Amino acid sequence: MQKNSKLLKAAALAFALLSAPAAIAQQTPPPTTTTGSDLNAVTTAVPILTVGPDSRSAALGDAGVAISPDANASYWNPAKLGFVENDLSVSFSYSPWLRNIVDDMSLNYLSGYKKLNETSALAVSLMYFDLGEIQFIDANQNPLRNYNPKEYAVAVSYGQALSENFSVGISARFIHSNLAGDVNVSGTSNTESQPGNTASVDVGVYYNKDLSQNLNLALAGNISNIGGKIAYSENEDKSFLPTNLKLGTAVKYNLDAFNSLTFLLDANKLLVPSPGADTDQSVISGIFSSFGDAEGGASEELKEVNLSAGVEYWYNELFAARAGYFYENPDKGGRKYFSAGLGIRYQKFGLDAAYLIPNEQGNPLADTWRFTLALNLE
């Protein structure tokens, strides 16, 4: 299909608002939120890396760093691989993306792990983001050609339990982002676009303890996408990956032998330079300076923290119902939405679905579904 320029701009803005504040292109004047205030969001390259790909956590407001381990543990926190129960588990997730705007954009995620012994597991995963076919135009609105941008990330993860309650984990990831092929999108004759390639690592910790016969507490932390900067042409300044700190907790309460409730809360902060801060620095320097470089001081730093909260109900480990809420400060992107979902387990198979409900009408997040199919072998 062909997308006209207005549709392309709408899709680009919607993607930036819902996935993470993206720095695919410089915008002047600054974009605004739905309330009309200036959007002072932290910008990065490849923002799709921050989008939770699976249905379970999507239904929980994107809370997942401390949730019980499953086949998607390598994305949320590789340390949880040290406590997986099944010998082998494979999962595939699919989400039609921005379906109210375009009909050929999707996010796909394939993941799985294999237990190495009782205290460790190895996992592999593939995230593939298809942006659909786009018609590129030059500065004079003349058509250049059609192209199908795509991004993918391949990761290998390892988790090791160090005690009966504590584990650590690490992931190594290769990232490929091809937004324009070799199309000259800058308007100059000497700048040809090229795919961006880089690598990153994640490091995580996970603590899980039974406080009583019916009460379990989990605490977790994960820093993801620590890696090299990325650029899409030889003359372009490189952009930071969305290095992200995620801290969270999960409290599970067994109501009786068949029913349980789990309450989850995650906090996230991008560990990259704030708007107006120096971007000509190393990745490690950017991580440490990100805690105090906001022009508005400590109050603005707190605005850069977004929250995910969710509750998960299980009946006899066969049927699950989930609900959640995601909050981001209006000055930092303004994403606010409820989420809900269901899950079912039958023998070796699992099926989950999640639906996102934005706070306001006309939001590009509306009607966002995620579906996950899993196979678990003991």
C-alpha positions, 0 to 999 in steps of 0.5 A: 500500500502507499501512504501519503505524507500526512499519514506517514507523519501521523504514523511517525508521531504516533510511534514516537508517543506510544513506544518511547520518545524517538529521535528518528528525526529532529523536529522544530518546533518541539512536538506537543502533547495531547494537552498542548504543552511542549513535549520535553521527552527523552529521545533515543534510537530504536525505541521499539526495544522498550516495548514489552512484546508479550501479552502477559505483561502487556495486560499488566500495564507493562509490568514484568521485571519481577513477575514469575518466570516464563518463556519471555523472562529474557526480555524482562529480566534474564536473572529470572531464568535461574528459577524457571520451572519447565525444562523447555519453553517456547513462546511466540507473540504478535501485535498488529501495530497502530492498526487504526492508522496503518494496516501493515505494521506489526511487532513480532517476538519469538523467545524460548529457554532450555534449562541447563540444570536446576539452577540455570537456563539459557535463552534465545530471542528474536524481536522483529518490527515491521513498519510496513511499506512507506512512500518516501518523499523529498523536501519538495514533496516529490516521491522518491520510492517505496520502502519497507523499513524494519528493525530486529534484535537477536539476543542470547540470555543466561540466568543463574541462581546463586542461592534458593532466593537470589539469581543474576542474569545477562543478555547479549543482543545484536540490533539491526535498524533499517529505516530507509534503506539507501534512500536519500532522505536528507535532501543533500546529494552527499548523504545516503541513508544506511542501516544502523547496526550495534550490540548491547547487553542487559544485566539483571537481578532477581530475589524471590522469597516465601514470607509465609505459606500463602504469601510470596515476595519478589524484588527485581532490577534490570538494566537493558540495552547498554550498548553502542550508539547508532547512526543511519548515515556517515554524516549523522551524529550517533544516537543513544540506544534506549538504555533503561533501568527497570525496578519492580516488585511482585507480591503473590497471595494464595487465596486458597488451594485453587485461587491466587492474586499477584500485585505488581509495580514497576518503575522505569527510567531511561539512562540517557541524556535528558533534553538539553544535556550534552549528547557528545559523551560515552554510553557509560558517561551518559548512564551516570549523568542521566540521574542529574542532567535534567534542566529542571533539576530533581523534579524533572528527573522524577518526571522521567520515571514512568510507572506500571502497575498490574494485578494477575488472578489465576485459577488452578494455574489453568485460567488467568485474568489480568488488568493494569495501568501505565503512566508517563508524565505529560511532559515526557511523552504523556502515555497513559493507558489501562490494559486488560487480558486473559490467559489459558493453559491446557496441558503443554500449551498456553494462550494469552491475549492483551488489549490496551485502553487509552485514557483519551479518545483518538489516541493511536494506541486504541485497539492495540492487541497482543497475542502470545502462544506458548509451548511448555515441556517439563 
